[in-house]
Amino acid sequence: AAREIVEYMDHGPGYVSHIPVFIDASAQGIQIYAALLWDMDLMIASNVVATDDVPHDIYQELADQINEDARIISAPEAAWVRTHPVDRGIAKRIMMLIPYGGKLHAAFKITREIPGIPAASSVWLAKRLYNSAVDILDSMVKFQYSAAQAVIEQTKERETASYSWESPAGVSVTQTYTKHKTVRIQTAIKGHLYSYRTDRKTPEYQKIGAAFIPNFTHSIDASILCHSVVYSCDLQDSKDTRPICTIHDSIGVLAAHVDQMQTQLAGSFIWSINKMHDELSKLKIPIPGKPKFLGERGQGPQLGTDVHSGDQVGLSDYLFS
């Protein structure tokens, strides 16, 4: 960084820095399902579509809601929260459980980690945060349930322990879950040892259904990153000479290329959502609504029609910010 500053001072305005600027290239699960289900309210709340110049913050809104609940509720369990307001970080961790199939018991683990929180307040807070998040993400939760049931029914009909689909990037994804048998072994010394043996023939239907949601979500998210790097940048034909690097779920580009990369990510987001809607139809998994993405990001070609106002809508500039 110091070297870049010296170079700028030597060259003056117009100097192009070569320090990579990393962009979060993963769409949060809420954005994926909001677009996939074409839930306009949720797309606005999660910054998928543009409505205002200021981005929405769905996590802070959840935290504010719970803090207000604690203020007006007289239950003794809420007293601790009144003097120790919920912050955005805790609200985000619990809300983000839902797009990946997380349940209430996972929320209990999160609130128990809050320093100094009494046990009763921890339970009250976990339930309040999780249930409020479920209400906010109602369309997503209903889809997840119906999708899991459809997956279970299909695997039962086929009498198989596996379920497969194709990700937007064209990768065949197969999840396999079989029942586990526990064998208890009596030891000569005090106590027992437990050995777990997999029964590879008996499908674990409930787990197959439950696991579909997080695995399906991750397959979409990974495809957005892959597509934006390989196809949107034309790397497959060696046409794009802009330097680029990736670390985990982030893409590093030069500062001068950030806007272009965000546009490419948005295009990959639209492509992935449309591909996965078609894949769900092939899998015969019921899905309400249909994505109406017609163009690219921001003020360019319009993306669809707001079901409430009838107005044309465009992708938010804060989708990958």
C-alpha positions in Angstrom: 0.0 0.0 0.0 2.8 2.4 0.9 4.5 1.7 -2.5 1.2 2.4 -4.3 0.9 5.8 -2.5 4.5 6.7 -3.6 3.7 5.7 -7.2 0.6 7.9 -7.1 2.6 10.8 -5.8 5.1 10.3 -8.6 2.5 9.9 -11.4 -0.3 12.1 -10.1 -4.0 11.8 -11.2 -4.7 9.0 -13.6 -2.3 6.5 -11.9 -3.9 3.0 -11.9 -3.4 1.2 -8.6 -2.6 -2.5 -8.8 -3.7 -3.4 -5.4 -6.7 -5.8 -5.8 -10.0 -4.7 -4.4 -12.0 -7.7 -3.2 -15.8 -7.9 -3.8 -18.0 -10.3 -2.0 -19.1 -12.5 -4.9 -21.6 -14.6 -3.0 -25.3 -13.7 -3.1 -26.8 -14.2 0.3 -29.4 -17.0 0.5 -32.2 -14.5 1.1 -31.5 -12.7 -2.1 -31.4 -16.0 -4.0 -34.8 -17.2 -2.8 -36.4 -13.7 -3.0 -35.5 -13.6 -6.7 -36.2 -17.3 -7.4 -39.7 -16.9 -5.9 -40.2 -13.4 -7.3 -41.2 -12.1 -3.9 -41.1 -8.4 -4.5 -41.2 -7.3 -0.9 -38.3 -9.6 0.0 -36.3 -8.5 -3.1 -36.7 -4.9 -1.9 -35.8 -5.7 1.7 -32.7 -7.7 0.6 -31.5 -5.2 -2.0 -32.2 -7.3 -5.1 -34.2 -4.6 -6.8 -33.7 -0.9 -6.8 -36.2 1.3 -5.0 -34.3 4.0 -3.1 -30.9 5.6 -3.2 -30.2 4.2 0.3 -29.7 0.4 0.7 -32.1 -1.6 3.0 -30.7 -3.5 5.9 -32.9 -6.5 6.7 -30.7 -7.6 9.6 -30.8 -4.3 11.4 -34.5 -4.1 10.9 -34.9 -7.5 12.6 -32.6 -6.3 15.5 -34.7 -3.1 15.9 -37.9 -5.2 15.9 -36.7 -7.4 18.7 -35.3 -4.5 20.7 -38.7 -2.8 20.5 -40.4 -6.1 21.5 -38.2 -6.3 24.6 -39.0 -2.7 25.5 -42.8 -3.2 25.5 -43.0 -6.8 26.8 -43.1 -7.1 30.6 -41.8 -10.7 30.7 -38.8 -11.1 33.0 -36.8 -12.9 30.3 -36.9 -9.7 28.2 -35.5 -7.5 30.9 -31.9 -8.3 30.1 -32.4 -7.5 26.5 -33.8 -4.1 27.4 -30.5 -3.2 28.9 -28.4 -5.1 26.4 -30.0 -4.4 23.0 -29.6 -7.0 20.2 -27.0 -5.9 17.7 -27.1 -6.4 13.9 -24.5 -9.2 14.0 -26.6 -11.5 16.2 -29.7 -10.8 14.1 -27.8 -11.6 10.9 -26.4 -14.9 12.2 -29.9 -16.1 13.2 -31.7 -14.9 10.1 -29.1 -16.5 7.8 -29.8 -19.9 9.4 -33.1 -20.0 7.5 -32.0 -19.9 3.8 -29.7 -22.9 4.6 -32.3 -25.0 6.5 -31.1 -24.1 10.0 -33.6 -24.7 12.8 -34.4 -23.2 16.2 -31.8 -25.3 18.1 -29.1 -23.6 16.0 -30.4 -20.2 17.2 -30.2 -21.4 20.8 -26.5 -22.1 20.3 -25.9 -18.5 18.9 -27.7 -16.7 21.7 -25.9 -18.8 24.4 -22.6 -17.4 23.2 -23.6 -13.8 24.1 -21.4 -12.8 27.0 -23.3 -12.5 30.3 -26.7 -13.4 29.0 -28.9 -15.4 31.5 -30.2 -18.7 30.4 -33.8 -17.7 30.4 -33.1 -14.6 28.4 -31.0 -16.6 25.9 -33.9 -18.9 25.3 -36.4 -16.0 25.0 -34.1 -14.1 22.6 -33.4 -17.1 20.3 -37.1 -17.9 20.0 -38.0 -14.3 19.3 -35.3 -13.7 16.7 -35.8 -17.0 14.9 -39.6 -16.8 14.8 -39.6 -13.2 13.7 -37.1 -14.1 11.0 -39.4 -16.9 9.9 -42.2 -14.4 9.6 -40.1 -12.1 7.5 -39.0 -14.9 5.2 -42.4 -16.5 5.0 -42.4 -17.2 1.3 -39.0 -18.8 1.5 -39.9 -21.1 4.5 -43.0 -22.3 2.7 -41.1 -23.1 -0.4 -38.4 -24.9 1.6 -41.0 -27.1 3.2 -42.8 -28.0 0.0 -39.5 -28.6 -1.8 -38.3 -31.0 1.0 -41.5 -32.9 0.8 -41.3 -33.2 -2.9 -37.7 -34.5 -2.7 -38.8 -37.1 -0.1 -41.7 -38.3 -2.1 -39.6 -38.6 -5.3 -36.8 -40.6 -3.5 -39.4 -42.9 -2.0 -41.0 -43.5 -5.4 -37.6 -44.4 -6.8 -36.5 -46.4 -3.8 -33.1 -44.7 -3.8 -30.9 -43.0 -1.2 -29.7 -40.4 -3.7 -31.1 -37.2 -5.2 -29.5 -35.3 -8.0 -29.8 -32.0 -9.9 -27.7 -29.8 -12.1 -26.3 -26.5 -10.9 -26.5 -23.4 -13.1 -22.8 -24.0 -13.9 -23.6 -27.4 -15.3 -22.2 -29.4 -12.4 -24.1 -32.5 -11.6 -24.9 -32.5 -7.8 -25.8 -35.7 -6.0 -26.5 -36.0 -2.3 -26.8 -39.5 -0.7 -27.9 -40.2 2.8 -28.4 -43.6 4.3 -29.5 -44.7 7.8 -26.8 -45.2 10.5 -26.8 -48.1 12.8 -25.2 -47.7 16.2 -23.3 -50.7 17.5 -22.7 -50.7 21.3 -19.6 -52.5 22.4 -19.2 -53.5 26.0 -15.6 -53.0 27.2 -13.7 -54.9 29.8 -12.9 -51.6 31.5 -15.6 -49.4 32.9 -18.1 -48.0 30.4 -19.0 -48.5 26.8 -17.4 -47.7 23.4 -19.7 -46.7 20.6 -18.9 -47.6 17.0 -21.0 -46.2 14.1 -21.7 -48.4 11.1 -23.4 -47.1 8.0 -26.2 -49.1 6.5 -25.7 -48.3 2.8 -28.9 -49.8 1.7 -31.6 -48.1 3.7 -32.3 -44.5 2.6 -32.7 -41.8 5.2 -35.6 -40.0 3.5 -36.1 -37.2 6.1 -32.4 -36.3 5.9 -32.4 -36.4 2.1 -35.3 -33.9 2.1 -33.8 -31.7 4.8 -30.3 -31.6 3.2 -31.7 -30.6 -0.2 -32.2 -26.9 0.9 -28.7 -26.0 2.0 -27.1 -28.1 -0.8 -29.3 -26.5 -3.4 -28.6 -23.0 -2.1 -24.9 -23.5 -2.1 -25.0 -24.9 -5.7 -26.6 -21.7 -6.9 -24.2 -19.4 -5.0 -21.1 -21.2 -6.2 -22.4 -21.0 -9.8 -22.7 -17.2 -9.6 -19.0 -16.9 -8.7 -17.9 -19.4 -11.4 -20.0 -17.8 -14.1 -18.9 -14.3 -13.3 -15.3 -15.2 -13.5 -15.2 -17.6 -16.4 -18.0 -16.4 -18.7 -18.8 -12.8 -18.0 -15.1 -11.9 -18.2 -14.7 -13.9 -21.4 -11.8 -15.8 -19.9 -12.8 -19.0 -21.8 -11.7 -17.3 -25.1 -8.8 -15.3 -23.5 -10.4 -12.1 -24.6 -10.3 -10.4 -21.3 -6.8 -9.3 -20.1 -7.9 -7.6 -16.9 -6.1 -9.0 -13.8 -8.4 -11.0 -11.6 -8.0 -13.3 -8.6 -10.4 -15.2 -6.3 -10.2 -16.0 -2.6 -13.0 -18.3 -1.2 -16.2 -16.4 -2.2 -14.6 -13.1 -3.2 -13.2 -11.7 -6.4 -10.3 -9.3 -6.5 -10.0 -6.8 -9.3 -8.3 -3.4 -9.8 -10.1 -0.4 -8.4 -10.8 0.8 -11.9 -12.6 -2.4 -12.7 -14.9 -2.7 -9.6 -18.0 -1.3 -11.4 -17.5 -3.6 -14.3 -17.2 -6.6 -12.1 -20.3 -5.7 -10.1 -22.2 -5.5 -13.4 -20.9 -8.9 -14.4 -21.8 -10.4 -11.0 -25.4 -9.0 -11.4 -25.6 -10.6 -14.9 -24.4 -13.9 -13.4 -27.0 -13.6 -10.7 -29.8 -13.2 -13.2 -28.5 -16.1 -15.3 -28.2 -18.4 -12.2 -31.7 -17.6 -11.0 -33.3 -18.2 -14.4 -31.4 -21.5 -14.8 -32.4 -22.8 -11.4 -36.1 -22.0 -11.9 -36.0 -24.1 -15.1 -34.2 -26.9 -13.1 -36.8 -26.9 -10.4 -39.5 -27.3 -13.1 -37.6 -30.3 -14.5 -37.4 -31.8 -11.0 -41.1 -31.3 -10.6 -40.6 -29.3 -7.4 -43.5 -26.8 -7.0 -42.4 -23.2 -7.0 -44.6 -20.1 -6.8 -44.0 -17.2 -9.1 -41.5 -17.0 -11.9 -38.5 -14.7 -12.2 -39.0 -11.9 -14.8 -35.4 -10.8 -15.2 -35.2 -9.3 -18.7 -32.0 -7.3 -18.7 -29.0 -6.1 -16.8 -28.3 -4.1 -13.7 -29.3 -0.7 -12.5 -30.6 1.8 -14.9 -30.1 -0.3 -18.0 -32.7 -2.6 -19.5 -35.6 -3.2 -17.1 -35.9 -6.5 -15.2 -39.6 -7.0 -14.8 -42.8 -5.6 -13.4 -43.5 -4.8 -9.7 -46.6 -6.9 -8.9 -47.8 -4.2 -6.5 -47.4 -1.0 -8.5 -47.1 -2.3 -12.1 -43.9 -0.2 -12.4 -40.8 -1.6 -14.1 -37.9 -2.5 -11.7 -34.2 -2.8 -12.1 -31.5 -4.5 -10.0 -30.2 -2.6 -7.0 -26.7 -1.2 -7.1 -26.3 -2.7 -3.7 -26.9 -6.3 -4.7 -23.1 -7.2 -4.5 -22.0 -4.3 -2.3 
